[in-house]
Amino acid sequence: MAANVEIYTWSTCPFCIRAKALLDRKGVEYTEYCLDGDNAGRAKMVERTGGPKSVPQIFIDDKYIGGCDDIHALDRQGGLDPLLQAG
């Protein structure tokens, strides 16, 4: 069973595009919450992250991963694939 991956984004954010590209390359299905003009969605994201307001913000099985640099660092360290397969 695949992990539940959620990503909060803005449609034109280059870091969001880069994070989604990594997930796409890995063949991961994810739920995207595009926050363009969605203040309520942004408030929910900030509540879930515990403070960070920048995008993207990524969660895997409700575990807070962080942003674009965080998911790429996790991948380089070999920690992303096990999380994606955990489900």
OpenMM code with the backbone's topology and positions (N, CA, C; nanometers):
from openmm import Vec3, app, unit

residues = "MET ALA ALA ASN VAL GLU ILE TYR THR TRP SER THR CYS PRO PHE CYS ILE ARG ALA LYS ALA LEU LEU ASP ARG LYS GLY VAL GLU TYR THR GLU TYR CYS LEU ASP GLY ASP ASN ALA GLY ARG ALA LYS MET VAL GLU ARG THR GLY GLY PRO LYS SER VAL PRO GLN ILE PHE ILE ASP ASP LYS TYR ILE GLY GLY CYS ASP ASP ILE HIS ALA LEU ASP ARG GLN GLY GLY LEU ASP PRO LEU LEU GLN ALA GLY".split()
positions = [
    Vec3(0.0833, -0.1177, 0.0000),
    Vec3(0.0000, 0.0000, 0.0000),
    Vec3(0.0881, 0.1244, 0.0000),
    Vec3(0.0568, 0.2193, -0.0834),
    Vec3(0.1369, 0.3407, -0.0953),
    Vec3(0.1076, 0.4365, 0.0196),
    Vec3(0.2056, 0.5175, 0.0490),
    Vec3(0.1899, 0.6186, 0.1525),
    Vec3(0.0925, 0.7271, 0.1063),
    Vec3(0.0320, 0.7943, 0.2021),
    Vec3(-0.0548, 0.9078, 0.1745),
    Vec3(0.0322, 1.0337, 0.1729),
    Vec3(0.0520, 1.0910, 0.0551),
    Vec3(0.1384, 1.2083, 0.0396),
    Vec3(0.0517, 1.3295, 0.0104),
    Vec3(0.0742, 1.4356, 0.0864),
    Vec3(0.0010, 1.5606, 0.0683),
    Vec3(0.1021, 1.6728, 0.0519),
    Vec3(0.0725, 1.7652, -0.0385),
    Vec3(0.1623, 1.8770, -0.0622),
    Vec3(0.0805, 2.0049, -0.0806),
    Vec3(0.1176, 2.1058, -0.0049),
    Vec3(0.0558, 2.2381, -0.0157),
    Vec3(0.1419, 2.3213, -0.1102),
    Vec3(0.0784, 2.3858, -0.2086),
    Vec3(0.1535, 2.4557, -0.3134),
    Vec3(0.0890, 2.5883, -0.3520),
    Vec3(0.1638, 2.6649, -0.4306),
    Vec3(0.1130, 2.7749, -0.5125),
    Vec3(0.1405, 2.7325, -0.6554),
    Vec3(0.0548, 2.7672, -0.7469),
    Vec3(0.0655, 2.7170, -0.8843),
    Vec3(0.1931, 2.7616, -0.9558),
    Vec3(0.2458, 2.8802, -0.9244),
    Vec3(0.3631, 2.9298, -0.9969),
    Vec3(0.4924, 2.9223, -0.9160),
    Vec3(0.4890, 2.8607, -0.8004),
    Vec3(0.6062, 2.8532, -0.7126),
    Vec3(0.7091, 2.7542, -0.7690),
    Vec3(0.8315, 2.8021, -0.7986),
    Vec3(0.9324, 2.7108, -0.8557),
    Vec3(0.9734, 2.5994, -0.7596),
    Vec3(0.9701, 2.6255, -0.6293),
    Vec3(1.0056, 2.5213, -0.5325),
    Vec3(0.8971, 2.4145, -0.5261),
    Vec3(0.7718, 2.4566, -0.5400),
    Vec3(0.6600, 2.3618, -0.5437),
    Vec3(0.6711, 2.2728, -0.6672),
    Vec3(0.7006, 2.3346, -0.7797),
    Vec3(0.7147, 2.2605, -0.9052),
    Vec3(0.8283, 2.1599, -0.8934),
    Vec3(0.9381, 2.2008, -0.8307),
    Vec3(1.0544, 2.1120, -0.8145),
    Vec3(1.0216, 1.9945, -0.7214),
    Vec3(0.9506, 2.0218, -0.6116),
    Vec3(0.9142, 1.9144, -0.5183),
    Vec3(0.8184, 1.8159, -0.5847),
    Vec3(0.7195, 1.8682, -0.6582),
    Vec3(0.6255, 1.7792, -0.7283),
    Vec3(0.6969, 1.6980, -0.8361),
    Vec3(0.7966, 1.7579, -0.9022),
    Vec3(0.8715, 1.6849, -1.0049),
    Vec3(0.9444, 1.5654, -0.9443),
    Vec3(0.9987, 1.5823, -0.8245),
    Vec3(1.0654, 1.4701, -0.7570),
    Vec3(0.9649, 1.3584, -0.7298),
    Vec3(0.8491, 1.3945, -0.6775),
    Vec3(0.7461, 1.2933, -0.6506),
    Vec3(0.6987, 1.2279, -0.7802),
    Vec3(0.6823, 1.3091, -0.8849),
    Vec3(0.6406, 1.2545, -1.0152),
    Vec3(0.7439, 1.1562, -1.0692),
    Vec3(0.8723, 1.1903, -1.0581),
    Vec3(0.9793, 1.0999, -1.1062),
    Vec3(0.9749, 0.9660, -1.0337),
    Vec3(0.9329, 0.9695, -0.9087),
    Vec3(0.9249, 0.8462, -0.8295),
    Vec3(0.7924, 0.7743, -0.8506),
    Vec3(0.7049, 0.8311, -0.9318),
    Vec3(0.5762, 0.7681, -0.9589),
    Vec3(0.4798, 0.7737, -0.8422),
    Vec3(0.4965, 0.8735, -0.7573),
    Vec3(0.4151, 0.8860, -0.6367),
    Vec3(0.2860, 0.9617, -0.6673),
    Vec3(0.1757, 0.9075, -0.6221),
    Vec3(0.0490, 0.9803, -0.6288),
    Vec3(0.0408, 1.0647, -0.5029),
    Vec3(-0.0060, 1.1875, -0.5197),
    Vec3(-0.0153, 1.2768, -0.4044),
    Vec3(-0.1381, 1.3644, -0.4177),
    Vec3(-0.1811, 1.4148, -0.3036),
    Vec3(-0.2913, 1.5098, -0.2993),
    Vec3(-0.2293, 1.6483, -0.2923),
    Vec3(-0.2646, 1.7324, -0.3876),
    Vec3(-0.2117, 1.8679, -0.3913),
    Vec3(-0.3189, 1.9648, -0.3449),
    Vec3(-0.2802, 2.0505, -0.2525),
    Vec3(-0.3669, 2.1587, -0.2067),
    Vec3(-0.3073, 2.2887, -0.2597),
    Vec3(-0.3624, 2.3386, -0.3696),
    Vec3(-0.3135, 2.4625, -0.4296),
    Vec3(-0.3738, 2.5791, -0.3509),
    Vec3(-0.2890, 2.6601, -0.2921),
    Vec3(-0.3331, 2.7652, -0.2009),
    Vec3(-0.3507, 2.9009, -0.2679),
    Vec3(-0.3477, 2.9065, -0.4000),
    Vec3(-0.3667, 3.0340, -0.4696),
    Vec3(-0.4972, 3.0987, -0.4229),
    Vec3(-0.4881, 3.2071, -0.3472),
    Vec3(-0.6063, 3.2783, -0.3016),
    Vec3(-0.6892, 3.2070, -0.1959),
    Vec3(-0.6380, 3.0990, -0.1386),
    Vec3(-0.7129, 3.0188, -0.0409),
    Vec3(-0.6588, 3.0457, 0.0999),
    Vec3(-0.7090, 3.1512, 0.1624),
    Vec3(-0.6600, 3.1877, 0.2958),
    Vec3(-0.6943, 3.0829, 0.4012),
    Vec3(-0.8109, 3.0203, 0.3894),
    Vec3(-0.8493, 2.9165, 0.4849),
    Vec3(-0.7569, 2.7950, 0.4716),
    Vec3(-0.7239, 2.7583, 0.3469),
    Vec3(-0.6325, 2.6473, 0.3240),
    Vec3(-0.4931, 2.6770, 0.3769),
    Vec3(-0.4501, 2.8011, 0.3584),
    Vec3(-0.3183, 2.8407, 0.4092),
    Vec3(-0.3160, 2.8351, 0.5618),
    Vec3(-0.4235, 2.8785, 0.6258),
    Vec3(-0.4316, 2.8726, 0.7718),
    Vec3(-0.4256, 2.7277, 0.8202),
    Vec3(-0.4924, 2.6378, 0.7486),
    Vec3(-0.4891, 2.4953, 0.7857),
    Vec3(-0.3469, 2.4408, 0.7705),
    Vec3(-0.2773, 2.4804, 0.6622),
    Vec3(-0.1398, 2.4363, 0.6416),
    Vec3(-0.0513, 2.4830, 0.7568),
    Vec3(-0.0624, 2.6104, 0.7946),
    Vec3(0.0203, 2.6648, 0.9030),
    Vec3(-0.0095, 2.5933, 1.0340),
    Vec3(-0.1355, 2.5610, 1.0565),
    Vec3(-0.1727, 2.4852, 1.1765),
    Vec3(-0.1057, 2.3480, 1.1754),
    Vec3(-0.1063, 2.2819, 1.0607),
    Vec3(-0.0466, 2.1478, 1.0502),
    Vec3(0.1051, 2.1510, 1.0625),
    Vec3(0.1686, 2.2555, 1.0068),
    Vec3(0.3147, 2.2615, 1.0104),
    Vec3(0.3681, 2.3093, 1.1445),
    Vec3(0.2821, 2.3731, 1.2218),
    Vec3(0.3277, 2.4264, 1.3486),
    Vec3(0.3959, 2.5620, 1.3338),
    Vec3(0.3786, 2.6256, 1.2197),
    Vec3(0.4343, 2.7594, 1.2037),
    Vec3(0.4815, 2.7971, 1.0651),
    Vec3(0.5571, 2.7116, 0.9960),
    Vec3(0.6059, 2.7504, 0.8640),
    Vec3(0.4924, 2.7894, 0.7691),
    Vec3(0.5131, 2.9030, 0.7004),
    Vec3(0.4107, 2.9574, 0.6113),
    Vec3(0.4493, 2.9499, 0.4644),
    Vec3(0.5729, 2.9142, 0.4357),
    Vec3(0.6178, 2.9076, 0.2966),
    Vec3(0.5665, 2.7804, 0.2305),
    Vec3(0.5680, 2.7790, 0.0997),
    Vec3(0.5294, 2.6597, 0.0247),
    Vec3(0.6481, 2.6145, -0.0592),
    Vec3(0.6564, 2.4861, -0.0900),
    Vec3(0.5621, 2.3806, -0.0540),
    Vec3(0.5810, 2.3353, 0.0902),
    Vec3(0.4802, 2.2719, 0.1422),
    Vec3(0.4872, 2.2008, 0.2698),
    Vec3(0.4343, 2.0607, 0.2418),
    Vec3(0.5103, 1.9617, 0.2856),
    Vec3(0.4852, 1.8229, 0.2462),
    Vec3(0.4640, 1.7355, 0.3692),
    Vec3(0.3644, 1.6485, 0.3585),
    Vec3(0.3334, 1.5514, 0.4629),
    Vec3(0.3280, 1.4126, 0.3994),
    Vec3(0.3846, 1.3142, 0.4683),
    Vec3(0.3751, 1.1752, 0.4255),
    Vec3(0.3149, 1.0968, 0.5412),
    Vec3(0.1998, 1.0370, 0.5172),
    Vec3(0.1256, 0.9659, 0.6219),
    Vec3(0.1107, 1.0532, 0.7463),
    Vec3(0.0723, 1.1780, 0.7250),
    Vec3(0.0501, 1.2777, 0.8309),
    Vec3(0.1771, 1.3177, 0.9052),
    Vec3(0.2921, 1.2691, 0.8624),
    Vec3(0.4198, 1.3113, 0.9224),
    Vec3(0.4691, 1.4336, 0.8448),
    Vec3(0.5006, 1.5388, 0.9168),
    Vec3(0.5481, 1.6616, 0.8543),
    Vec3(0.6911, 1.6423, 0.8040),
    Vec3(0.7109, 1.6589, 0.6729),
    Vec3(0.8415, 1.6421, 0.6109),
    Vec3(0.9137, 1.7756, 0.5975),
    Vec3(0.8402, 1.8807, 0.5624),
    Vec3(0.9002, 2.0125, 0.5421),
    Vec3(0.8766, 2.0586, 0.3999),
    Vec3(0.9719, 2.1355, 0.3489),
    Vec3(0.9575, 2.1941, 0.2165),
    Vec3(1.0399, 2.1246, 0.1102),
    Vec3(1.0652, 2.1972, 0.0028),
    Vec3(1.1349, 2.1431, -0.1137),
    Vec3(1.2760, 2.0951, -0.0788),
    Vec3(1.3529, 2.1806, -0.0127),
    Vec3(1.4899, 2.1413, 0.0236),
    Vec3(1.4896, 2.0203, 0.1159),
    Vec3(1.3913, 2.0146, 0.2056),
    Vec3(1.3833, 1.9035, 0.3009),
    Vec3(1.3558, 1.7703, 0.2314),
    Vec3(1.2620, 1.7696, 0.1362),
    Vec3(1.2292, 1.6425, 0.0700),
    Vec3(1.3451, 1.5979, -0.0202),
    Vec3(1.4147, 1.6936, -0.0828),
    Vec3(1.5299, 1.6562, -0.1648),
    Vec3(1.6454, 1.6049, -0.0776),
    Vec3(1.6676, 1.6672, 0.0375),
    Vec3(1.7717, 1.6188, 0.1293),
    Vec3(1.7377, 1.4792, 0.1802),
    Vec3(1.6114, 1.4568, 0.2137),
    Vec3(1.5673, 1.3256, 0.2593),
    Vec3(1.5907, 1.2208, 0.1518),
    Vec3(1.5656, 1.2578, 0.0267),
    Vec3(1.5889, 1.1657, -0.0840),
    Vec3(1.7380, 1.1351, -0.0998),
    Vec3(1.8214, 1.2384, -0.0935),
    Vec3(1.9673, 1.2181, -0.1065),
    Vec3(2.0215, 1.1278, 0.0035),
    Vec3(1.9621, 1.1367, 0.1224),
    Vec3(2.0073, 1.0562, 0.2365),
    Vec3(1.9477, 0.9156, 0.2366),
    Vec3(1.8626, 0.8869, 0.1382),
    Vec3(1.8026, 0.7539, 0.1292),
    Vec3(1.6823, 0.7335, 0.2187),
    Vec3(1.6299, 0.8407, 0.2756),
    Vec3(1.5176, 0.8262, 0.3682),
    Vec3(1.3805, 0.8441, 0.3074),
    Vec3(1.3736, 0.8928, 0.1838),
    Vec3(1.2421, 0.9207, 0.1241),
    Vec3(1.1716, 0.7934, 0.0775),
    Vec3(1.2415, 0.7092, 0.0044),
    Vec3(1.1775, 0.5905, -0.0511),
    Vec3(1.1128, 0.5010, 0.0556),
    Vec3(1.1804, 0.4763, 0.1699),
    Vec3(1.1125, 0.3946, 0.2726),
    Vec3(0.9833, 0.4590, 0.3240),
    Vec3(0.9813, 0.5914, 0.3363),
    Vec3(0.8593, 0.6587, 0.3811),
    Vec3(0.7483, 0.6455, 0.2770),
    Vec3(0.7851, 0.6559, 0.1504),
    Vec3(0.6859, 0.6477, 0.0437),
    Vec3(0.6271, 0.5076, 0.0313),
    Vec3(0.7031, 0.4070, 0.0702),
    Vec3(0.6559, 0.2693, 0.0589),
    Vec3(0.5882, 0.2202, 0.1847),
    Vec3(0.6019, 0.2968, 0.2925),
    Vec3(0.5503, 0.2512, 0.4227),
    Vec3(0.3989, 0.2341, 0.4194),
    Vec3(0.3300, 0.3410, 0.3744),
    Vec3(0.1848, 0.3360, 0.3658),
    Vec3(0.1248, 0.2862, 0.4916),
] * unit.nanometer
topology = app.Topology()
chain = topology.addChain("A")
for resn in residues:
    res = topology.addResidue(resn, chain)
    for name in ("N", "CA", "C"):
        topology.addAtom(name, app.Element.getBySymbol(name[0]), res)
